[in-house]
Amino acid sequence: MKLSVVIPVFNEADTIKSILAAVKAVDIEKEIIVVDDFSTDGTREILSELPDADIKIFYHDRNMGKGAALRTGFSKVTGDIVIIQDADLEYDPQQYSKLIQPILEGKADVVYGSRFVTGDYRRVLYFWHMIGNTFLTLLSNMLTNLNLTDMETCYKVFRKEIIRTIKIQEDRFGFEPEITAKISKLDIRIYEVGISYAGRTYNEGKKIGWRDGFSAIRCIVKYNLFS
């Protein structure tokens, strides 16, 4: 089976070369799809100068958000399995094998990589950020009737036919609760796998903030109760 790695990018000039090298180093048949969401820090220029024809790069002509970048990326995939990879270095591509294993074994249709149920390393960072993630996951679980431990994780893996049947409406970080609500309504098998996590600080470029938390609550309610 071929893996499609979809990488939404916005202002990641410091890490884009490193993450692409890390993804390429994974010994799995794959395609790499990068969607630059109108970066303004030199990321676009770096991408445009890459000599690697194996990386498919698409550019937005205005900043639209992570959800919009993923929507573009999902429309371009040709692999059998699709995984989301952030462009920073918080998530390690060497985890791909364990993430896709439940699908390869015919047990799962969707796999979430959990930062909170893991035997791997995890960087210790913000207490209130963890509380926020825990609350959002709990609220989402109450309405989806799933027992996830990390709804907001970047690492979400799908059989291509699953992600292609779902229409993504949210443009920003609301993608996470939206996709979770929508897959919960399907007759599919969802698994969770513990992953390592090397989170970064806001000084190091972390972008999600408290406003995105309130937006996530809105999306949890909207896509579970009114969609």
MIMI-659775 format. One record per atom (N, C-alpha, C, CB): x, y, z; residue in one letter. Coordinates in steps of 0.05 Angstrom, whole numbers, plus 32768, in hexadecimal, padded with zeros to 4 digits. Each point is the difference from the previous one (the first is absolute). Glycine has a CB too. Example, Ala and Ser with C-alpha at 12.3 -4.5 7.8 and 13.67 -1.06 7.14 Angstrom:
# MIMI-659775
81087F8E809CA 7FEE80188000A 801280188000A 7FDA7FE98019A 801F802C7FD9S 801080188001S 7FF18016800ES 80187FF37FD5S 
This chain:
# MIMI-659775
80117FE88000M 7FEF80188000M 801280198000M 7FDB7FE78019M 801C802D7FD8K 800F80197FFFK 7FF480148014K 800C7FF97FD0K 80068015803EL 7FF980148014L 8001801C7FF3L 80107FE38026L 7FDB802D7FDFS 8001801C7FF8S 800380118019S 7FE27FF77FD7S 803480198029V 800580128017V 7FF9801C7FF8V 80257FE28010V 7FC780297FFEV 7FF6801B7FFAV 800B80138015V 7FD67FEE7FE9V 80398026800EI 800D80138012I 7FF6801C7FFBI 80297FE38001I 7FC680288011P 7FF8801C7FFEP 80168011800BP 7FCF7FF48004P 803780227FEEV 801780108008V 7FF8801E8002V 80207FDF7FEAV 7FE8802E802CF 7FFD801D8002F 8017800B8011F 7FCD7FFC7FFBF 804480137FF9N 8017800D800EN 80107FED8010N 7FE580298002N 80277FC37FF0E 80117FEC800CE 801C80007FF3E 7FD77FE4800CE 803480347FEFA 801A80017FF2A 80167FF28010A 7FF1802B7FEBA 800D7FD6802FD 80157FF48011D 80007FE28000D 7FFE8028801CD 7FEB7FCC7FDET 7FFE7FE38003T 7FF97FF17FE7T 7FF38008802ET 800580067FBCI 7FF47FF27FE9I 80147FEC7FF3I 7FE380287FF9I 80367FE08005K 80147FED7FF4K 80047FE88012K 801680277FE9K 7FEB7FDD8031S 80047FEA8012S 7FE97FEC8000S 801C801E801DS 7FCB7FED7FE3I 7FE97FED8001I 7FFE7FF17FE6I 7FE8801F8020I 801D7FEE7FC9L 7FFF7FF27FE7L 80157FEA7FFEL 7FEE802A7FEBL 802A7FDC8020A 80167FEC8000A 7FF87FE88012A 802280247FF8A 7FD17FE2801FA 7FF77FEB8012A 7FEB7FEF7FF4A 800B801D8026A 7FE27FEF7FCBV 7FEA7FF17FF3V 800C7FEE7FEAV 7FDF8025800BV 80337FE77FE6K 800C7FF07FEAK 80107FE9800AK 800380297FE5K 80087FD98033A 80117FEB800BA 7FF07FE88009A 80208023800FA 7FC67FDF7FF4V 7FF07FEA8009V 7FFF7FEB7FE9V 7FE4801E801FV 80227FC97FE8D 80037FEB7FECD 7FE47FF37FFBD 80307FF8800ED 7FBE80187FE6I 7FE67FF77FF9I 7FFA800C7FE4I 7FF07FFC8031I 80037FF47FBEE 7FF8800C7FE6E 7FEC80168005E 80077FD47FE8E 7FFF8044800DK 7FF080178007K 800280167FEBK 80067FF58030K 7FE6801D7FD1E 800280197FF2E 7FFE80178015E 7FEB7FEC7FD6E 8022802A8025I 800180168013I 7FF280187FF2I 802B7FF08016I 7FC0801A7FF7I 7FF080167FF5I 800280178014I 7FE07FE17FE7I 802B80358010V 800380188010V 7FED80167FF6V 80317FF4800AV 7FC180188009V 7FEE80167FF8V 800980198010V 7FD97FE07FF6V 803280337FFDD 80098019800DD 7FE880138001D 80307FFA7FF1D 7FC9800E8028D 7FE880118004D 8008801D8001D 7FEA7FDB8019D 8023802E7FD1F 8009801C7FFDF 801380098016F 7FD480097FE8F 80417FE8801CS 801580088013S 800D801A7FF8S 80087FD0800AS 8001803F800AT 800C801A7FFBT 801C8003800CT 7FD280137FFFT 80397FD6800AD 801A8001800ED 80177FF47FF0D 7FE77FFE802BD 80147FFD7FBBG 80147FF47FEFG 7FFC7FE37FFBG 801F80218012G 7FCC7FD37FFAT 7FFB7FE37FFCT 7FFA7FFA7FE3T 7FEE7FFD802FT 800280147FC4R 7FF97FFC7FE4R 801880007FEER 7FD480168009R 803F7FFC7FFDE 801880027FF0E 80117FE68004E 800080328004E 80017FC48014I 800F7FE88005I 7FF37FE97FF1I 800D8010802DI 7FD97FEE7FD4L 7FF27FEA7FF2L 800480027FE2L 7FDE7FFF8025L 802180197FD0S 800380047FE3S 801B7FF87FF6S 7FDE80258003S 80367FDB800FE 801B7FFA7FF8E 80087FE38004E 800C802F800AE 7FE17FC18001L 80067FE48005L 80037FF17FE5L 7FE68002802CL 80307FEF7FD2P 80047FF27FE6P 7FF27FE57FFFP 802C80177FFDP 7FC67FE18019D 7FF57FE68002D 7FE67FFD7FF1D 80177FFB802CD 7FE87FF77FBFA 7FE87FFC7FF0A 7FEC7FED800DA 801B80087FD7A 7FEE7FEA803ED 7FEF7FED800ED 7FED800E8013D 80237FDD7FFCD 7FE1803C800AI 7FEF800F8012I 7FED80127FEFI 802480008024I 7FC27FFB7FE0K 7FEC80107FF1K 7FF980198011K 7FEE7FD67FE9K 80158041800CI 7FFC80198010I 7FEA80107FF3I 80308000800EI 7FBD80098003F 7FEA80117FF7F 800080198011F 7FE57FD87FF1F 8013803F8002Y 80028019800EY 7FE4800E8001Y 803080057FF1Y 7FC880048026H 7FE880108003H 8008801D7FF9H 7FEB7FE18023H 8003802E7FD0D 8005801C7FFAD 7FF880138015D 7FFB7FF47FD0D 7FFB80028046R 7FFA800F8018R 7FFF7FED8018R 7FE680237FE6R 801E7FE88032N 80007FEF8018N 7FE47FF88007N 802980178011N 7FD27FCF7FF0M 7FE57FF68005M 7FFD7FEF8019M 7FFA80017FCFM 801C7FF4803BG 7FFF7FF08018G 80077FE27FFBG 7FDE801F8011G 80287FD38005K 80087FE47FFFK 7FEB7FEF7FF3K 801C80068028K 7FCB7FFD7FDFG 7FEB7FF07FF5G 7FFE80037FE2G 7FE78004802AG 801C80157FCCA 7FFF80057FE3A 80187FF37FF2A 7FE7802B8009A 80307FD68004A 80187FF47FF4A 7FFC7FE17FFFA 801D80258012A 7FD87FD08002L 7FFB7FE38000L 7FEB7FF97FEAL 800B7FFD8031L 7FE180137FCCR 7FEC7FFC7FECR 800D7FFE7FE4R 7FDD8018801CR 80357FFB7FDFT 800F7FFF7FE7T 80117FE77FFDT 800180328000T 800D7FC88016G 80127FE87FFFG 7FF07FE67FFCG 801F8019801DG 7FCB7FE47FF1F 7FF07FE87FFDF 7FF67FFC7FE4F 7FF380048030F 800880117FC2S 7FF67FFE7FE5S 80167FF77FECS 7FDF8024800AS 803A7FDC7FFEK 80167FF87FEFK 800B7FE58005K 800B80307FFDK 7FED7FC28018V 800D7FE78008V 7FF97FEA7FECV 7FFE800E8030V 80167FE07FCDT 7FFC7FE87FEFT 80067FE6800FT 800C801C7FD8T 7FFD7FE78041G 80077FE88010G 7FE87FF2800BG 802B8016800BG 7FDA7FD38001D 7FEA7FF0800CD 7FFA800A801DD 800D7FD97FE4D 800880318029I 7FFD800A801CI 800A801C8001I 80077FD28013I 7FEB803F7FFCV 8006801D8001V 80078007801DV 7FE2800A7FD8V 80348004802CI 80088009801AI 8006801E8000I 80137FD3800BI 7FE5803B800AI 8006801C8003I 801A8004800FI 7FCF800B8000I 804380067FF5Q 80198006800DQ 8003801E8003Q 80157FD67FEDQ 7FED8035802BD 8006801C8004D 801C80067FF6D 7FE080038027D 802480167FD1A 801A80087FF5A 801580078014A 7FE780107FD9A 80127FF18041D 801380058015D 800D7FE58007D 7FE780288012D 80287FD78004L 800E7FE78007L 7FF47FF4801AL 802980127FEAL 7FBE7FF4801BE 7FF37FF58018E 7FFA7FE27FFEE 7FED802D8009E 800D7FCA7FDEY 7FF87FE57FFCY 80157FF27FEEY 7FCF800D8004Y 80397FDB8004D 80167FF27FF4D 7FF67FED7FEAD 801A8003802BD 7FED80017FBCP 7FF87FEE7FEAP 80087FE38004P 800280277FE2P 80117FD3802FQ 80087FE48005Q 7FE97FF1800DQ 8030800E8004Q 7FBB80008005Q 7FE97FF3800CQ 7FEC7FF57FEBQ 8006801F8027Q 7FFF7FE77FC0Y 7FED7FF87FEBY 7FFA7FE28001Y 801080257FE4Y 80047FCB801FS 7FFC7FE27FFFS 7FEC7FF78015S 802F7FFB7FF0S 7FD3800F8028K 7FED7FF78015K 7FE5800C7FFBK 80267FFC8021K 7FD9801C7FD3L 7FE6800D7FFCL 7FF07FF27FEAL 8014802B800EL 7FF97FCB7FDDI 7FF27FF37FEAI 7FFC7FE28005I 801280237FE1I 7FFB7FD28033Q 7FFF7FE38004Q 7FE37FF58004Q 802E80048014Q 7FC1800A7FFDP 7FE57FF58002P 7FF080007FE6P 80018011802FP 800580017FBFI 7FF380007FE6I 800B7FEA7FEFI 7FF980328003I 80227FCB7FFDL 800C7FEB7FF0L 7FF77FE48009L 8027801D7FF8L 7FD37FE08021E 7FF77FE6800BE 7FE27FFC7FFCE 802580028021E 7FCE80117FD3G 7FE37FFE7FFBG 7FEE80048018G 800D7FE17FDCG 7FFE802B8039K 7FF180058018K 7FF3801B8001K 801F7FE28017K 7FEC80327FDCA 7FF7801C8003A 7FFC800D7FE5A 80188003802BA 7FD680117FD6D 7FFC80127FE9D 800C801B8005D 7FD67FE77FF4D 802B80218025V 800B801A8009V 80117FFB8019V 7FD9801A7FECV 803E7FF38015V 80117FFE8018V 8008801C8009V 80127FD37FF0V 7FEB8031802BY 800A8019800CY 80197FFA8010Y 7FD180128003Y 804380007FFBG 80187FFD8010G 7FFD80108019G 801C7FFA7FD7G 7FE47FF98040S 7FFB800E8019S 801A8008800ES 7FD67FE68005S 802B80338003R 8018800B800FR 7FFE7FFA801DR 800480247FDER 7FE47FD2802BF 7FFC7FFE801DF 7FFF7FE38009F 7FE7802B7FFEF 80157FC27FF0V 80027FE48007V 80177FF47FF0V 7FCE7FFC800AV 804A80058002T 80187FF97FF0T 80167FF68012T 7FF380227FDFT 801C7FCC8017G 80187FF7800EG 8019800D7FF5G 7FEA7FD58008G 8012803D7FE4D 8017800E7FF4D 8005801A8010D 7FF57FEC7FD3D 802080228024Y 8007801A800DY 7FEB80157FFAY 80307FF47FFDY 7FCE801F8015R 7FEE80177FFDR 800B8018800ER 7FD87FE17FFCR 802C80357FF5R 800B8018800DR 7FEC800B8013R 801B800A7FD7R 7FEF7FFF8041V 7FEF800B8015V 7FFE801E7FFAV 800D7FDD8022V 7FDA802D7FDAL 7FFC801C7FFAL 7FE9800C8011L 80117FF87FD1L 7FDB80138021Y 7FEC8011800DY 7FE97FF0800EY 800A80237FDEY 7FF37FE1803CF 7FEB7FF3800FF 7FE480077FF5F 801E7FFF8029F 7FDD801B7FD4W 7FE580097FF8W 7FFA7FF87FE3W 800380268020W 80127FD77FD0H 7FFC7FF77FE5H 7FF67FE38001H 8024801F7FEEH 7FE87FD08024M 7FF87FE58003M 7FE37FFE800AM 802F7FF38009M 7FCB801F800AI 7FE48000800BI 7FEC80077FEAI 8012800D802EI 7FF680077FC1G 7FEE80077FEAG 7FFC7FE97FEDG 8010802F8004G 80057FC37FF5N 7FFE7FE97FEEN 7FEE7FEA800DN 802D800A7FEDN 7FD77FF2802DT 7FF17FEB800ET 7FE280078000T 80287FF6801CT 7FD280247FE9F 7FE480098001F 7FF37FFD7FE5F 800C80208024F 80027FE97FC7L 7FF57FFF7FE5L 7FFB7FE37FF7L 8017802B7FF5L 7FFC7FC38012T 7FFC7FE47FFAT 7FE97FF4800FT 80317FFC7FF7T 7FCC800B8023L 7FEA7FF78010L 7FE580097FF4L 801D80008029L 7FE1801A7FD1L 7FE7800B7FF4L 7FFA7FF27FE6L 8009802C8016L 800B7FD17FD9S 7FFC7FF27FE7S 7FF67FE38005S 8024801D7FEAS 7FE97FD58028N 7FF87FE48006N 7FE47FFE800AN 802F7FF6800AN 7FC8801E8006M 7FE57FFF800AM 7FEB80017FEAM 80118017802AM 7FF67FF87FC0L 7FED80037FEAL 80037FEB7FEAL 7FFF8030800BL 801A7FC67FF2T 80047FEB7FEBT 7FFD7FE4800BT 801F801F7FEAT 7FE27FDE8030N 7FFF7FE6800EN 80197FEF7FF8N 7FCE80028000N 8048800C7FFAL 801A7FF27FFDL 80108003801AL 8000800A7FCEL 80147FE58036N 801080028018N 801D80077FF9N 7FE27FDF8017N 802280357FD8L 801A800A7FF8L 800E800D8018L 7FF080077FD1L 802B7FF9802FT 800F800E8014T 800D801A7FF5T 80087FD48017T 7FF8802F7FCED 800D80187FF5D 7FF380077FE5D 802B7FF38016D 7FBE801B7FECM 7FF180087FE9M 801080147FEFM 7FD57FF78018M 803B801A7FF5E 800D80167FF2E 801B7FF87FF4E 7FEA801E801FE 801E7FC97FE2T 80197FF77FF5T 800380067FE2T 80017FDD8023T 8017802A7FD5C 800680037FE3C 7FFE7FE57FF2C 801D8028800AC 7FEE7FC48002Y 80027FE67FF2Y 7FE57FF27FFEY 802F7FFC8010Y 7FC480087FDAK 7FE77FF27FF9K 80057FF27FE6K 7FE380228018K 80167FC47FE7V 80057FEF7FE9V 7FE67FF57FF6V 802F7FF48011V 7FCD800C7FD4F 7FE77FF87FF5F 80057FED7FE8F 7FEA802B800FF 80057FC27FEDR 7FFE7FF47FE6R 7FF780167FECR 7FF57FD18014R 8016802F7FD4K 7FF980157FEEK 7FE380027FFAK 802C7FFA7FEBK 7FC67FF08013E 7FE380017FFAE 7FF0800D8016E 80067FD77FE4E 800480288035I 7FF3800D8016I 8002801E7FFEI 80097FD8801DI 801080327FE1I 8004801D8000I 7FF4800D7FE7I 802A7FFA801BI 7FD57FF77FCFR 7FF5800B7FE7R 7FE180038002R 80267FEB7FE7R 7FCD8006802BT 7FE380028002T 7FF780178012T 7FFE7FCF7FF8T 8015803D8017I 7FF980158013I 8006801B7FF5I 80097FE08026I 7FE380327FDBK 8004801B7FF7K 800980118018K 7FDC7FFA7FDCK 803C80118022I 800B80118015I 7FF7801C7FFCI 80287FE28005I 7FCB802A800FQ 7FF6801B7FFFQ 80118014800EQ 7FD27FED7FFCQ 803A800B801BE 801080138010E 801A80077FF2E 7FEB7FED802AE 801C802D7FD7D 801980097FF3D 80187FFF8014D 7FE4801C7FE1D 80177FE78039R 801680028012R 80037FE78011R 7FF980328002R 800E7FD18018F 80047FE98011F 7FE67FF28008F 802980178011F 7FC07FF47FE7G 7FE77FF28005G 7FFE7FE67FF0G 7FEB802C8008G 80287FCF7FE6F 80017FE77FF2F 80007FE88013F 801880177FDBF 7FF67FEB803BE 80047FE98012E 7FE57FF7800CE 802E8010800BE 7FC380018002P 7FE67FF6800AP 7FEC7FFA7FEAP 8008801B8029P 7FFA7FF37FC0E 7FEE7FFB7FEAE 80047FE47FF5E 800080317FF5E 80197FC88005I 80057FE57FF5I 7FF97FEA8014I 802480147FE3I 7FE17FF28036T 7FF97FEC8015T 7FE27FFB8001T 8029800D801AT 7FC880097FE6A 7FE37FFD8000A 7FF67FF17FE8A 7FFD802B8019A 800E7FDA7FD0K 7FF67FF47FE7K 80087FE37FFEK 8002802C7FEAK 80157FCC801FI 80077FE47FFEI 7FF17FF08015I 802D800B7FEFI 7FCB80028027S 7FF07FF28015S 7FE57FF77FF6S 8018801A8023S 7FDE7FF37FC8K 7FE67FFA7FF5K 80017FEA7FEAK 7FF2802F800AK 80267FC97FF0L 80047FEB7FEBL 80027FE5800DL 801680217FE2L 7FE47FCA800FD 80037FE5800AD 801C7FF67FFAD 7FCE7FF77FF9D 804580148016I 801C7FF97FFCI 800E7FF9801AI 8001801F7FD8I 80177FD68026R 80107FF78017R 801580158006R 7FF77FCF7FF5R 8009803C8023I 801380158007I 80137FF58016I 7FDE80257FF5I 803C7FDE8007Y 80147FF88013Y 801080178009Y 80027FD37FEBY 800C8029802CE 80138014800BE 801B7FF38005E 7FD9801A8015E 803C7FF47FE5V 801B7FF68004V 80108015800FV 7FFE7FE47FD6V 80108014803FG 80118013800FG 801880087FEFG 7FF27FEB802BG 8014802F7FD5I 8016800B7FF1I 801280118011I 7FE380007FD7I 803580058020S 80128013800DS 7FF8801C7FF8S 80267FDF8000S 7FE280358010Y 7FF8801B7FFBY 80158014800AY 7FCF7FF38002Y 803C801D7FEDA 801480148007A 7FF4801C7FFCA 80267FE07FF3A 7FC78027801EG 7FF2801A7FFCG 801380178001G 7FD87FEC8015G 801F802A7FDFR 801180198000R 7FF18016800FR 80167FF27FD4R 7FF980228035T 7FF58017800ET 7FF680147FECT 801F7FF88027T 7FD3801D7FE3Y 7FF780157FEFY 801880107FF5Y 7FD58003801AY 80407FFF7FF5N 8018800D7FF6N 800D7FF17FE9N 80078013802DN 7FF47FD37FD3E 800B7FEF7FEBE 7FEE7FFE7FE8E 80187FE68023E 7FD180277FDEG 7FEE80017FE9G 7FE57FF38002G 802980017FE8G 7FD07FF68030K 7FE57FF38003K 7FEB80157FFAK 80117FE08023K 7FDA80197FCEK 7FED80137FF6K 7FE57FFF800DK 80187FFE7FD5K 7FDF7FEA8034I 7FE57FFE800AI 7FFE800E801BI 7FFB7FD47FE9I 7FEE803A801BG 7FFC80108018G 7FE47FFD800CG 802180207FEEG 7FD97FF08026W 7FE77FFD800FW 7FE880057FEEW 8017800E8029W 7FEC80047FC3R 7FE980057FEER 7FF97FE67FF0R 800E80317FFCR 80067FC07FFED 7FFB7FE77FF1D 7FF27FEC8013D 802980077FE3D 7FDC7FFB8037G 7FF17FEF8013G 7FE280057FFFG 80297FFF801DG 7FD0801B7FE3F 7FE480077FFFF 7FF37FF87FE5F 80098026801FF 80077FDC7FCCS 7FF77FF87FE6S 7FFB7FE17FFFS 801980267FEBS 7FF97FCC8023A 7FFD7FE28001A 7FE67FF9800EA 80327FFA8001A 7FC780148015I 7FE77FFB800EI 7FE880047FEDI 8015800E802CI 7FEC80087FC5R 7FEB80067FEDR 7FFD7FE97FECR 800880328005R 800F7FC47FF1C 80007FEB7FECC 7FF67FE6800BC 802580177FE9C 7FE27FE38030I 7FF77FE7800DI 7FE180008001I 802B7FFD801BI 7FCA80197FEEV 7FE380038002V 7FF37FFF7FE4V 8005801A802BV 80067FF67FC3K 7FF480037FE5K 7FFF7FE57FF1K 8011802F7FFFK 80067FC38000Y 80017FE97FEEY 7FF67FE6800DY 802780157FEBY 7FD47FEC802FN 7FF47FE9800DN 7FE280038003N 802A7FF98019N 7FCC801F7FECL 7FE480048006L 7FF0800D7FE9L 800D8005802FL 800080097FBFF 7FF280107FECF 80087FF97FE3F 7FFB80248022F 80167FC87FDBS 80097FFA7FE5S 7FF37FE77FF6S 802C80178009S 
